[in-house]
Amino acid sequence: MSLKQVHYAEKRLCKLWRAMVLASERGASALELERLYDAYALALQSYLRCCEAYYREVAGIDIHRCA
């Protein structure tokens, strides 16, 4: 996992968040908002997996053992 991939996942996450906020502000239907939220939730999971893989590869840290 590269830092570039982590940044890409973060940008995608931010883009989906903005889309969700803008849709809410313009009065989008509940169905559209739910669809956007589902996409955001999947992107968040992907971002977290990317971060975990990056830290594990680069720093040799297992973030789950740090708690």
MMTF fields as JSON, N, C-alpha, C and O atoms, coordinates in Angstrom:
{
  "mmtfVersion": "1.0.0",
  "mmtfProducer": "UNKNOWN",
  "numBonds": 267,
  "numAtoms": 268,
  "numGroups": 67,
  "numChains": 1,
  "numModels": 1,
  "chainsPerModel": [1],
  "groupsPerChain": [67],
  "chainIdList": ["A"],
  "bondAtomList": [4, 2, 8, 6, 12, 10, 16, 14, 20, 18, 24, 22, 28, 26, 32, 30, 36, 34, 40, 38, 44, 42, 48, 46, 52, 50, 56, 54, 60, 58, 64, 62, 68, 66, 72, 70, 76, 74, 80, 78, 84, 82, 88, 86, 92, 90, 96, 94, 100, 98, 104, 102, 108, 106, 112, 110, 116, 114, 120, 118, 124, 122, 128, 126, 132, 130, 136, 134, 140, 138, 144, 142, 148, 146, 152, 150, 156, 154, 160, 158, 164, 162, 168, 166, 172, 170, 176, 174, 180, 178, 184, 182, 188, 186, 192, 190, 196, 194, 200, 198, 204, 202, 208, 206, 212, 210, 216, 214, 220, 218, 224, 222, 228, 226, 232, 230, 236, 234, 240, 238, 244, 242, 248, 246, 252, 250, 256, 254, 260, 258, 264, 262],
  "bondOrderList": [1, 1, 1, 1, 1, 1, 1, 1, 1, 1, 1, 1, 1, 1, 1, 1, 1, 1, 1, 1, 1, 1, 1, 1, 1, 1, 1, 1, 1, 1, 1, 1, 1, 1, 1, 1, 1, 1, 1, 1, 1, 1, 1, 1, 1, 1, 1, 1, 1, 1, 1, 1, 1, 1, 1, 1, 1, 1, 1, 1, 1, 1, 1, 1, 1, 1],
  "groupList": [{"groupName": "MET", "atomNameList": ["N", "CA", "C", "O"], "elementList": ["N", "C", "C", "O"], "formalChargeList": [0, 0, 0, 0], "bondAtomList": [1, 0, 2, 1, 3, 2], "bondOrderList": [1, 1, 2], "singleLetterCode": "M", "chemCompType": "L-PEPTIDE LINKING"}, {"groupName": "SER", "atomNameList": ["N", "CA", "C", "O"], "elementList": ["N", "C", "C", "O"], "formalChargeList": [0, 0, 0, 0], "bondAtomList": [1, 0, 2, 1, 3, 2], "bondOrderList": [1, 1, 2], "singleLetterCode": "S", "chemCompType": "L-PEPTIDE LINKING"}, {"groupName": "LEU", "atomNameList": ["N", "CA", "C", "O"], "elementList": ["N", "C", "C", "O"], "formalChargeList": [0, 0, 0, 0], "bondAtomList": [1, 0, 2, 1, 3, 2], "bondOrderList": [1, 1, 2], "singleLetterCode": "L", "chemCompType": "L-PEPTIDE LINKING"}, {"groupName": "LYS", "atomNameList": ["N", "CA", "C", "O"], "elementList": ["N", "C", "C", "O"], "formalChargeList": [0, 0, 0, 0], "bondAtomList": [1, 0, 2, 1, 3, 2], "bondOrderList": [1, 1, 2], "singleLetterCode": "K", "chemCompType": "L-PEPTIDE LINKING"}, {"groupName": "GLN", "atomNameList": ["N", "CA", "C", "O"], "elementList": ["N", "C", "C", "O"], "formalChargeList": [0, 0, 0, 0], "bondAtomList": [1, 0, 2, 1, 3, 2], "bondOrderList": [1, 1, 2], "singleLetterCode": "Q", "chemCompType": "L-PEPTIDE LINKING"}, {"groupName": "VAL", "atomNameList": ["N", "CA", "C", "O"], "elementList": ["N", "C", "C", "O"], "formalChargeList": [0, 0, 0, 0], "bondAtomList": [1, 0, 2, 1, 3, 2], "bondOrderList": [1, 1, 2], "singleLetterCode": "V", "chemCompType": "L-PEPTIDE LINKING"}, {"groupName": "HIS", "atomNameList": ["N", "CA", "C", "O"], "elementList": ["N", "C", "C", "O"], "formalChargeList": [0, 0, 0, 0], "bondAtomList": [1, 0, 2, 1, 3, 2], "bondOrderList": [1, 1, 2], "singleLetterCode": "H", "chemCompType": "L-PEPTIDE LINKING"}, {"groupName": "TYR", "atomNameList": ["N", "CA", "C", "O"], "elementList": ["N", "C", "C", "O"], "formalChargeList": [0, 0, 0, 0], "bondAtomList": [1, 0, 2, 1, 3, 2], "bondOrderList": [1, 1, 2], "singleLetterCode": "Y", "chemCompType": "L-PEPTIDE LINKING"}, {"groupName": "ALA", "atomNameList": ["N", "CA", "C", "O"], "elementList": ["N", "C", "C", "O"], "formalChargeList": [0, 0, 0, 0], "bondAtomList": [1, 0, 2, 1, 3, 2], "bondOrderList": [1, 1, 2], "singleLetterCode": "A", "chemCompType": "L-PEPTIDE LINKING"}, {"groupName": "GLU", "atomNameList": ["N", "CA", "C", "O"], "elementList": ["N", "C", "C", "O"], "formalChargeList": [0, 0, 0, 0], "bondAtomList": [1, 0, 2, 1, 3, 2], "bondOrderList": [1, 1, 2], "singleLetterCode": "E", "chemCompType": "L-PEPTIDE LINKING"}, {"groupName": "ARG", "atomNameList": ["N", "CA", "C", "O"], "elementList": ["N", "C", "C", "O"], "formalChargeList": [0, 0, 0, 0], "bondAtomList": [1, 0, 2, 1, 3, 2], "bondOrderList": [1, 1, 2], "singleLetterCode": "R", "chemCompType": "L-PEPTIDE LINKING"}, {"groupName": "CYS", "atomNameList": ["N", "CA", "C", "O"], "elementList": ["N", "C", "C", "O"], "formalChargeList": [0, 0, 0, 0], "bondAtomList": [1, 0, 2, 1, 3, 2], "bondOrderList": [1, 1, 2], "singleLetterCode": "C", "chemCompType": "L-PEPTIDE LINKING"}, {"groupName": "TRP", "atomNameList": ["N", "CA", "C", "O"], "elementList": ["N", "C", "C", "O"], "formalChargeList": [0, 0, 0, 0], "bondAtomList": [1, 0, 2, 1, 3, 2], "bondOrderList": [1, 1, 2], "singleLetterCode": "W", "chemCompType": "L-PEPTIDE LINKING"}, {"groupName": "GLY", "atomNameList": ["N", "CA", "C", "O"], "elementList": ["N", "C", "C", "O"], "formalChargeList": [0, 0, 0, 0], "bondAtomList": [1, 0, 2, 1, 3, 2], "bondOrderList": [1, 1, 2], "singleLetterCode": "G", "chemCompType": "PEPTIDE LINKING"}, {"groupName": "ASP", "atomNameList": ["N", "CA", "C", "O"], "elementList": ["N", "C", "C", "O"], "formalChargeList": [0, 0, 0, 0], "bondAtomList": [1, 0, 2, 1, 3, 2], "bondOrderList": [1, 1, 2], "singleLetterCode": "D", "chemCompType": "L-PEPTIDE LINKING"}, {"groupName": "ILE", "atomNameList": ["N", "CA", "C", "O"], "elementList": ["N", "C", "C", "O"], "formalChargeList": [0, 0, 0, 0], "bondAtomList": [1, 0, 2, 1, 3, 2], "bondOrderList": [1, 1, 2], "singleLetterCode": "I", "chemCompType": "L-PEPTIDE LINKING"}],
  "groupTypeList": [0, 1, 2, 3, 4, 5, 6, 7, 8, 9, 3, 10, 2, 11, 3, 2, 12, 10, 8, 0, 5, 2, 8, 1, 9, 10, 13, 8, 1, 8, 2, 9, 2, 9, 10, 2, 7, 14, 8, 7, 8, 2, 8, 2, 4, 1, 7, 2, 10, 11, 11, 9, 8, 7, 7, 10, 9, 5, 8, 13, 15, 14, 15, 6, 10, 11, 8],
  "groupIdList": [1, 2, 3, 4, 5, 6, 7, 8, 9, 10, 11, 12, 13, 14, 15, 16, 17, 18, 19, 20, 21, 22, 23, 24, 25, 26, 27, 28, 29, 30, 31, 32, 33, 34, 35, 36, 37, 38, 39, 40, 41, 42, 43, 44, 45, 46, 47, 48, 49, 50, 51, 52, 53, 54, 55, 56, 57, 58, 59, 60, 61, 62, 63, 64, 65, 66, 67],
  "secStructList": [7, 7, 2, 2, 2, 2, 2, 2, 2, 2, 2, 2, 2, 2, 2, 2, 2, 2, 2, 2, 2, 2, 2, 2, 2, 6, 6, 7, 7, 2, 2, 2, 2, 2, 2, 2, 2, 2, 2, 2, 2, 2, 2, 2, 2, 2, 2, 2, 2, 2, 2, 2, 2, 2, 2, 2, 2, 2, 2, 7, 7, 7, 6, 6, 6, 7, 7],
  "xCoordList": [0.855, 0.0, 0.901, 1.825, 0.632, 1.438, 0.692, -0.528, 1.45, 0.853, -0.071, -1.082, 0.278, -0.557, -1.947, -2.956, -1.989, -3.267, -4.084, -5.306, -3.413, -4.102, -4.695, -5.839, -3.914, -4.408, -5.593, -6.552, -5.521, -6.64, -7.904, -8.986, -7.762, -8.924, -9.477, -10.691, -8.586, -9.033, -9.773, -10.799, -9.261, -9.927, -11.312, -12.274, -11.397, -12.696, -13.676, -14.849, -13.204, -14.034, -14.557, -15.745, -13.679, -14.086, -15.081, -16.04, -14.843, -15.742, -17.145, -18.143, -17.209, -18.515, -19.209, -20.431, -18.433, -19.013, -19.628, -20.758, -18.874, -19.394, -20.655, -21.612, -20.661, -21.84, -23.046, -24.16, -22.822, -23.915, -24.444, -25.656, -23.546, -23.954, -24.716, -25.766, -24.195, -24.865, -26.239, -27.193, -26.336, -27.631, -28.623, -29.795, -28.171, -29.036, -29.5, -30.669, -28.589, -28.921, -29.918, -30.728, -29.861, -30.793, -32.112, -32.989, -32.248, -33.503, -33.68, -34.785, -32.604, -32.668, -33.597, -33.853, -34.077, -34.968, -34.218, -32.991, -34.977, -34.376, -33.662, -32.627, -34.188, -33.569, -32.2, -31.232, -32.127, -30.847, -29.835, -28.665, -30.288, -29.394, -28.893, -27.73, -29.769, -29.367, -28.331, -27.371, -28.523, -27.574, -26.207, -25.168, -26.226, -24.977, -24.299, -23.077, -25.094, -24.538, -23.898, -22.821, -24.562, -24.007, -22.672, -21.725, -22.601, -21.346, -20.268, -19.112, -20.647, -19.693, -19.197, -18.002, -20.094, -19.72, -18.744, -17.788, -18.978, -18.054, -16.7, -15.658, -16.718, -15.466, -14.695, -13.467, -15.405, -14.758, -14.078, -12.946, -14.757, -14.156, -12.902, -11.893, -12.976, -11.831, -10.672, -9.522, -10.973, -9.951, -9.272, -8.047, -10.055, -9.492, -8.611, -7.567, -9.034, -8.203, -6.888, -5.827, -6.969, -5.763, -4.806, -3.604, -5.342, -4.504, -3.846, -2.653, -4.615, -4.082, -2.967, -1.921, -3.182, -2.176, -0.926, 0.196, -1.129, 0.008, 0.848, 2.069, 0.205, 0.957, 1.646, 2.755, 0.985, 1.578, 2.825, 3.843, 2.744, 3.873, 5.015, 6.178, 4.681, 5.707, 6.339, 7.562, 5.523, 6.042, 6.128, 6.69, 5.583, 5.592, 4.704, 4.943, 3.66, 2.764, 1.427, 0.85, 0.955, -0.396, -1.265, -1.184, -2.095, -2.858, -3.841, -4.278, -4.191, -5.135, -4.473, -5.161, -3.163, -2.459, -2.075, -1.613, -2.256, -1.863, -2.897, -2.597, -4.074, -5.151, -4.97, -5.8],
  "yCoordList": [-1.169, 0.0, 1.232, 1.332, 2.156, 3.364, 4.548, 4.525, 5.566, 6.785, 7.422, 8.034, 7.276, 7.8, 7.145, 7.813, 5.85, 5.142, 5.61, 5.731, 5.868, 6.378, 7.754, 8.034, 8.606, 9.943, 9.869, 10.629, 8.95, 8.777, 8.361, 8.892, 7.42, 6.951, 8.095, 8.224, 8.923, 10.06, 11.092, 11.625, 11.372, 12.324, 11.818, 12.584, 10.529, 9.934, 10.065, 10.375, 9.831, 9.949, 11.377, 11.584, 12.351, 13.759, 14.144, 14.873, 13.65, 13.946, 13.399, 14.073, 12.182, 11.59, 12.314, 12.468, 12.755, 13.511, 14.809, 15.151, 15.531, 16.786, 16.537, 17.307, 15.465, 15.146, 14.892, 15.308, 14.21, 13.915, 15.199, 15.381, 16.082, 17.347, 18.213, 18.762, 18.338, 19.15, 18.594, 19.351, 17.289, 16.662, 16.941, 17.208, 16.883, 17.171, 18.621, 18.908, 19.531, 20.954, 21.287, 22.202, 20.554, 20.84, 20.084, 20.195, 19.319, 18.637, 17.332, 17.0, 16.599, 15.313, 14.349, 14.486, 13.393, 12.39, 11.523, 11.434, 10.888, 9.99, 8.834, 8.372, 8.371, 7.28, 7.698, 6.944, 8.9, 9.388, 9.576, 9.218, 10.135, 10.329, 8.987, 8.861, 8.006, 6.683, 6.066, 5.445, 6.237, 5.728, 6.403, 5.744, 7.714, 8.451, 8.025, 7.889, 7.819, 7.386, 6.007, 5.763, 5.112, 3.765, 3.831, 3.127, 4.684, 4.85, 5.426, 5.01, 6.381, 6.975, 5.931, 5.871, 5.119, 4.095, 3.092, 2.676, 2.705, 1.788, 2.448, 1.815, 3.728, 4.451, 4.596, 4.522, 4.802, 4.909, 3.587, 3.584, 2.484, 1.18, 0.966, 0.458, 1.354, 1.226, 2.104, 1.666, 3.33, 4.244, 3.675, 3.717, 3.152, 2.592, 1.381, 1.204, 0.547, -0.597, -0.12, -0.684, 0.923, 1.483, 2.014, 1.753, 2.757, 3.316, 2.212, 2.274, 1.222, 0.115, -0.596, -0.899, -0.863, -1.545, -0.682, -1.182, 0.605, 1.514, 1.538, 1.396, 1.715, 1.767, 0.441, 0.412, -0.635, -1.95, -2.135, -2.64, -1.723, -1.894, -0.926, -1.326, 0.334, 1.361, 1.373, 1.414, 1.337, 1.489, 0.171, 0.113, -0.864, -2.14, -2.128, -2.86, -1.283, -1.129, -1.798, -1.604, -2.579, -3.133, -2.241, -2.314, -1.402, -0.414, -1.068, -0.437, -2.327, -2.999, -3.453, -3.673, -3.594, -3.992, -2.799, -2.98, -1.586, -0.379, 0.019, 0.825, -0.511, -0.097, -0.604, -0.333],
  "zCoordList": [0.0, 0.0, 0.0, 0.807, -0.895, -0.971, -0.356, -0.198, -0.021, 0.514, -0.532, -0.185, -1.795, -2.877, -2.858, -3.083, -2.59, -2.515, -1.307, -1.389, -0.203, 0.991, 0.692, 1.049, 0.037, -0.314, -1.271, -1.143, -2.23, -3.163, -2.413, -2.664, -1.505, -0.724, 0.129, 0.284, 0.682, 1.489, 0.635, 1.057, -0.552, -1.45, -1.851, -1.905, -2.127, -2.486, -1.333, -1.542, -0.129, 1.062, 1.209, 1.459, 1.055, 1.163, 0.072, 0.323, -1.135, -2.253, -1.98, -2.235, -1.465, -1.167, -0.014, -0.019, 0.97, 2.087, 1.565, 1.914, 0.724, 0.156, -0.653, -0.569, -1.435, -2.245, -1.358, -1.676, -0.247, 0.679, 1.32, 1.433, 1.738, 2.356, 1.364, 1.696, 0.152, -0.855, -1.211, -1.392, -1.308, -1.608, -0.492, -0.755, 0.73, 1.875, 1.847, 2.105, 1.536, 1.498, 0.396, 0.544, -0.699, -1.793, -1.655, -2.511, -0.578, -0.305, -1.055, -1.484, -1.213, -1.922, -1.184, 0.013, -1.925, -1.334, -0.341, -0.369, 0.531, 1.515, 0.818, 1.298, -0.284, -1.035, -1.571, -1.476, -2.131, -2.652, -1.523, -1.664, -0.412, 0.726, 1.276, 1.658, 1.31, 1.778, 0.847, 1.304, -0.452, -1.438, -1.259, -1.3, -1.062, -0.853, 0.453, 0.509, 1.489, 2.769, 2.644, 3.188, 1.929, 1.728, 0.989, 1.341, -0.041, -0.781, 0.13, 0.069, 0.972, 1.908, 2.909, 3.197, 3.433, 4.408, 3.79, 4.444, 2.55, 1.867, 1.64, 1.809, 1.255, 1.044, 2.352, 2.359, 3.449, 4.755, 5.123, 5.606, 4.9, 5.172, 4.328, 4.816, 3.073, 2.178, 2.651, 2.657, 3.042, 3.54, 4.786, 4.901, 5.706, 6.922, 6.635, 7.263, 5.683, 5.28, 4.659, 4.925, 3.83, 3.204, 4.261, 4.208, 5.216, 6.278, 7.087, 7.385, 7.432, 8.223, 7.461, 8.035, 6.182, 5.38, 5.228, 5.299, 5.019, 4.874, 6.147, 6.09, 7.277, 8.532, 8.841, 9.375, 8.503, 8.75, 7.884, 8.357, 6.61, 5.698, 6.007, 6.061, 6.208, 6.345, 7.733, 7.866, 8.733, 10.088, 10.844, 11.938, 10.274, 10.985, 12.204, 13.165, 12.165, 13.309, 12.998, 11.928, 13.947, 13.855, 14.741, 15.967, 14.123, 14.894, 15.856, 16.818, 15.604, 16.487, 17.788, 18.784, 17.791, 19.0, 19.861, 20.988, 19.356, 20.093, 21.138, 22.019, 21.062, 21.967, 23.364, 24.232]
}
